[in-house]
Amino acid sequence: MPNFLYLDANNTTVTNTPTGVTLTLGSINGTFNPGDVVYQQDGSNTTATVVSFSSPNLVVSGANSTFSTTDNFSAPLTNGNTSATADITAIVVPPAISNLPTFNISNTSIYNATQAITANITAVAKFGETGNISSSATRYISKNVILAEQQDAEDLVCYVTAYRPPGTDLKVYGKFLAGSDSDTFQAKDWSALVETTSTALMSSLVNKEDYVELVYDLPTSVQIVANSASVNSSSANVSVGSTDPFNAGDFIYITDNTTGKINVRQVNQIANSTSMVLASNLSFVSSNCAVGLIPGMQSQAGAFKYANNNSIARYITSADGVFDTFKVFAVKIVLVSDTYQIVPKMSDMRCLALQV
């Protein structure tokens, strides 16, 4: 790792938004040479709105340059606001970008890969990564896997050999595209997989080679109401016999038993003992609905195993299009830890695309 040269940037103000950062640097104290790569680093953190962020995309064109640029940063706002400011009190110039360390993952059953990943520590308890919204945690993303003709899969099971000491974890996601879906693969949400091994299975803090095998699968729906729920397309309310099994934030499915139409929605709030309010209106009207939970689901368009259809993988688009099975998939593994001193590792990943 190269030594960094810290130079005063005169407390330049940076505005951070979900789409990027406009950074203007002027009258910088210090000497810059053509070709220097500049990193920006938050030196105050007084408001904790931006923990830290950096980018290697600013290249100085001349000595003692005064310049401005527009740049994108991957670090999200920690307080969830749509915008915030942070004071830049130092800029950092590494002597050689090629000397930065790399993180290698190889010997997967699908292909061998060497990935250069910037490691960021994200606390396990605070970790969140839904749909296509990414956290700042370290991640590994596989290539897209296209299954053979007439071999569309109905389930995905992932086996990960990992060093997972206490205070760390590995979060696994899948992205899926059905053969009959005209959407692009890139547009699909990452679907959270659920761990089927015990979450209490941990590696030794002393033995750094104490690798364990972790297994992940798609979440499976659980029917709660068989046929008595009522919905209306002009309202986001769902009437059920009892709302006791449901909580705000749950993802549920609602199926019209008469027509077979199905929607997935997130519960926005529990209105009373027999009514709950969803995040958006449903696409049909019925007084003969089945309602079920999808434990572990994190995105409305995420994939799950629909128990009422032989537990075959299903995803429902934001336009309520229903697709069973998948032709293309990819896997994302996110490594998270509470500290910099104790971090998880993985040695291999094996994925089985199954026909059940």
C-alpha positions in Angstrom: 0.0 0.0 0.0 1.6 3.3 -1.0 2.1 6.2 1.4 -0.5 9.0 0.9 0.4 12.7 0.6 -2.2 14.8 2.4 -2.7 18.4 1.2 -5.0 21.1 2.5 -8.1 21.6 0.3 -9.3 24.7 2.1 -12.5 23.1 3.5 -14.1 22.8 0.1 -17.9 22.0 0.4 -19.2 19.0 -1.4 -22.9 18.3 -1.9 -23.7 14.6 -1.9 -26.9 13.5 -3.7 -28.1 10.0 -4.8 -27.0 10.6 -8.3 -23.6 12.1 -7.7 -21.4 14.8 -6.3 -20.4 18.2 -7.8 -16.9 18.9 -6.5 -15.2 22.2 -7.0 -11.6 22.6 -5.8 -9.9 26.0 -6.0 -6.7 27.6 -4.7 -5.4 24.3 -3.4 -2.4 24.5 -1.1 0.2 22.1 -2.4 1.9 21.1 -5.7 0.2 18.9 -8.2 1.8 17.4 -11.2 0.2 16.4 -14.5 -1.2 12.9 -14.2 -1.5 12.9 -10.4 -4.6 11.0 -9.3 -6.5 12.8 -6.6 -8.7 11.2 -3.9 -11.1 13.2 -1.8 -11.6 12.4 1.8 -14.0 13.7 4.4 -11.8 15.0 7.2 -14.4 16.2 9.7 -17.4 13.8 9.9 -18.9 16.3 12.3 -22.5 15.7 11.2 -22.0 12.0 10.4 -24.0 12.5 7.2 -21.1 11.1 5.0 -18.8 8.7 6.8 -16.1 8.8 4.0 -15.9 8.6 0.3 -13.2 8.6 -2.4 -12.8 8.4 -6.1 -9.8 8.0 -8.4 -11.3 9.9 -11.2 -9.8 13.4 -10.8 -6.6 13.7 -12.8 -4.7 16.9 -12.5 -3.8 18.5 -15.8 -1.2 20.9 -14.6 1.0 21.9 -11.6 -0.9 23.9 -8.8 -4.1 23.3 -10.8 -7.4 25.0 -10.0 -10.1 22.8 -11.5 -13.7 21.7 -11.1 -15.4 18.4 -12.0 -18.5 16.4 -11.6 -18.0 12.9 -10.1 -20.0 10.0 -8.8 -19.5 8.4 -5.4 -20.6 4.9 -4.3 -20.8 5.8 -0.6 -24.5 6.3 0.4 -25.7 8.9 2.9 -25.7 7.3 6.3 -28.7 9.2 7.6 -31.0 8.4 4.6 -31.4 12.0 3.5 -31.6 12.9 -0.2 -28.8 15.3 0.2 -26.2 16.5 2.6 -22.9 18.4 2.8 -19.5 17.5 4.1 -16.3 19.5 4.4 -13.3 18.3 2.5 -10.3 19.1 4.7 -7.7 17.1 2.8 -7.0 15.6 -0.6 -4.9 12.5 -0.9 -2.5 11.8 -3.8 -1.3 8.2 -4.0 2.1 7.9 -5.8 0.9 5.0 -8.0 -2.6 3.8 -8.5 -1.3 0.5 -9.7 0.0 -0.3 -6.3 -3.4 -0.4 -4.6 -4.2 -3.8 -3.1 -6.5 -6.2 -4.8 -9.0 -8.8 -3.4 -9.0 -12.1 -5.3 -11.7 -14.7 -5.5 -11.1 -17.8 -7.6 -12.0 -21.5 -8.1 -15.8 -21.1 -8.2 -17.7 -23.9 -9.8 -19.0 -21.6 -12.5 -15.7 -19.8 -13.6 -12.5 -18.5 -12.2 -12.3 -14.8 -11.5 -9.9 -12.2 -10.1 -11.7 -9.2 -8.8 -10.2 -5.8 -7.6 -12.6 -4.7 -4.8 -12.4 -1.7 -2.6 -13.1 -3.0 1.0 -15.5 -1.0 3.1 -16.6 -2.1 6.5 -20.4 -2.1 7.0 -21.8 -3.1 10.4 -23.8 -6.3 10.4 -26.7 -4.8 12.3 -26.9 -1.8 10.0 -26.5 -3.6 6.8 -29.1 -3.1 4.1 -29.0 -3.7 0.4 -32.4 -4.0 -1.4 -33.3 -4.3 -5.1 -30.7 -2.4 -7.1 -29.7 -0.1 -4.2 -26.2 -0.9 -3.1 -24.5 -0.3 0.2 -20.8 0.5 0.5 -19.9 -3.0 1.7 -17.4 -5.2 -0.1 -19.1 -7.4 -2.7 -18.4 -10.2 -5.2 -20.6 -10.4 -8.3 -20.5 -13.5 -10.6 -20.9 -13.5 -14.3 -24.3 -13.9 -15.8 -25.1 -17.6 -16.3 -27.4 -18.6 -19.2 -28.9 -22.0 -18.9 -29.2 -24.4 -21.8 -32.3 -24.5 -24.0 -35.3 -26.3 -22.3 -33.4 -26.3 -19.0 -35.0 -23.3 -17.3 -34.5 -23.6 -13.5 -37.1 -23.6 -10.8 -34.9 -23.0 -7.8 -31.4 -21.8 -6.9 -29.3 -23.1 -4.0 -25.9 -21.6 -3.2 -23.1 -23.2 -1.1 -20.4 -20.9 0.2 -17.3 -22.0 2.0 -16.4 -19.1 4.3 -14.5 -17.9 7.3 -17.3 -16.3 9.3 -16.2 -15.3 12.8 -18.6 -13.7 15.3 -19.5 -10.1 14.4 -19.3 -10.8 10.6 -21.6 -12.2 8.0 -22.1 -13.0 4.3 -25.2 -11.8 2.5 -26.1 -13.6 -0.7 -28.3 -12.3 -3.5 -29.5 -13.7 -6.8 -30.7 -11.9 -9.9 -33.0 -13.7 -12.3 -34.6 -13.4 -15.7 -37.3 -15.7 -17.1 -37.0 -16.9 -20.7 -40.3 -15.3 -21.5 -39.5 -11.9 -19.9 -38.6 -9.2 -22.4 -37.0 -7.0 -19.8 -33.2 -6.7 -19.7 -31.2 -8.6 -17.1 -29.6 -5.4 -15.9 -33.0 -4.0 -15.0 -33.9 -6.8 -12.6 -33.7 -6.4 -8.8 -31.2 -8.4 -6.7 -33.3 -10.9 -4.7 -32.1 -11.6 -1.2 -31.5 -15.3 -0.5 -32.1 -16.7 3.0 -29.6 -18.8 4.9 -30.8 -22.3 5.5 -27.9 -23.3 7.7 -27.9 -22.0 11.2 -27.0 -18.3 11.6 -25.3 -19.4 14.8 -22.7 -21.4 12.8 -19.6 -19.3 13.3 -15.9 -19.8 12.7 -13.2 -19.7 15.4 -11.7 -16.3 16.2 -8.4 -18.1 17.0 -8.2 -20.5 14.0 -8.2 -18.3 10.9 -8.6 -21.5 8.7 -11.8 -22.6 10.4 -14.0 -22.4 7.3 -17.6 -23.4 7.4 -20.1 -24.3 4.7 -23.1 -21.9 4.5 -26.2 -22.7 2.4 -28.5 -20.1 0.9 -31.9 -20.5 -0.9 -34.7 -18.4 -2.2 -37.3 -17.4 0.4 -40.5 -19.5 0.5 -44.0 -18.0 0.8 -46.2 -19.0 3.7 -49.9 -18.9 3.3 -51.7 -17.1 6.2 -55.2 -16.5 4.9 -56.8 -19.1 2.6 -59.8 -17.4 1.0 -61.4 -14.6 3.1 -59.4 -11.5 2.4 -60.9 -8.6 0.5 -59.1 -6.0 -1.7 -60.0 -3.2 -4.1 -57.9 -1.7 -6.8 -58.9 1.8 -5.8 -57.4 1.4 -2.3 -54.2 0.1 -0.7 -56.2 -1.5 2.1 -56.5 -5.3 2.6 -59.1 -6.7 4.9 -58.3 -10.0 6.7 -59.7 -11.9 9.6 -56.8 -10.9 11.8 -53.7 -8.8 11.3 -51.8 -10.5 14.1 -49.4 -12.4 11.8 -48.4 -9.3 9.9 -46.1 -6.4 10.6 -45.2 -3.1 8.9 -42.4 -3.8 6.5 -43.4 -7.4 5.7 -43.7 -8.4 2.0 -46.9 -10.3 1.3 -48.6 -11.9 -1.7 -52.3 -11.5 -2.4 -53.9 -14.0 -4.8 -57.4 -13.8 -6.3 -58.6 -17.4 -5.9 -61.2 -16.8 -8.6 -59.0 -15.5 -11.4 -55.5 -16.6 -10.2 -54.2 -13.0 -10.4 -51.4 -12.3 -7.8 -49.7 -9.2 -6.5 -46.7 -8.7 -4.2 -46.8 -5.7 -1.9 -45.0 -4.4 1.2 -47.1 -3.7 4.3 -46.9 0.0 5.0 -48.9 -0.1 8.3 -51.3 -2.1 10.4 -54.5 0.0 10.5 -56.4 -2.1 13.0 -57.0 -5.8 14.0 -58.6 -6.6 10.6 -57.1 -4.2 8.1 -53.6 -3.3 6.9 -52.4 -0.6 4.4 -50.0 -1.6 1.6 -47.3 0.5 -0.1 -49.5 0.8 -3.2 -52.9 -0.2 -4.6 -53.5 -3.7 -6.0 -54.3 -4.4 -9.6 -57.6 -6.3 -9.1 -60.8 -6.4 -7.0 -61.8 -9.5 -5.1 -63.4 -10.7 -1.9 -62.0 -14.2 -2.3 -58.3 -13.7 -1.8 -55.5 -15.7 -0.2 -52.8 -13.8 1.6 -49.3 -15.0 2.6 -46.0 -13.8 4.0 -42.7 -14.0 2.1 -40.1 -14.1 5.0 -36.7 -12.6 4.1 -37.9 -10.8 1.0 -36.4 -7.3 0.6 -37.8 -6.1 -2.7 -41.3 -6.1 -4.3 -39.8 -7.4 -7.6 -37.6 -10.0 -5.9 -37.8 -13.7 -6.5 -39.3 -16.2 -4.1 -40.5 -19.8 -4.1 -44.3 -19.8 -4.3 -45.5 -22.5 -2.1 -48.9 -22.7 -3.8 -47.2 -23.6 -7.1 -44.9 -26.5 -6.0 -42.4 -24.0 -4.5 -41.2 -23.0 -8.0 -39.2 -19.8 -8.3 -41.4 -16.8 -9.2 -40.9 -13.1 -9.5 -43.5 -10.4 -10.1 -42.5 -7.2 -11.8 -43.4 -3.7 -10.7 -46.1 -3.8 -13.4 -47.5 -7.0 -11.8 -46.3 -9.3 -14.5 -45.8 -12.8 -13.2 -42.9 -15.0 -14.3 -42.2 -18.6 -13.1 -38.7 -20.3 -13.5 -35.6 -18.5 -14.8 -33.3 -18.8 -17.8 -30.5 -16.4 -16.7 -29.1 -15.8 -13.2 -26.2 -14.2 -11.4 -25.1 -14.3 -7.7 -23.8 -11.5 -5.5 -22.1 -12.1 -2.2 -21.7 -9.2 0.2 -19.1 -9.4 3.1 -19.9 -7.4 6.2 -18.3 -6.9 9.5 -18.7 -4.8 12.7 -14.9 -4.0 12.8 -11.9 -3.6 10.6 -9.9 -6.0 12.7 -12.2 -9.1 12.2 -13.5 -9.7 8.7 -15.1 -12.6 6.9 -13.5 -14.5 4.0 -14.7 -16.9 1.4 -12.8 -19.6 -0.5 -15.4 -20.8 -3.0 -19.0 -20.6 -4.1 -21.1 -23.4 -5.7 -24.5 -22.8 -7.1 -27.1 -25.3 -8.2 -29.8 -24.2 -10.6 -32.5 -26.9 -9.9 -35.6 -28.3 -11.6 -37.9 -29.4 -8.8 
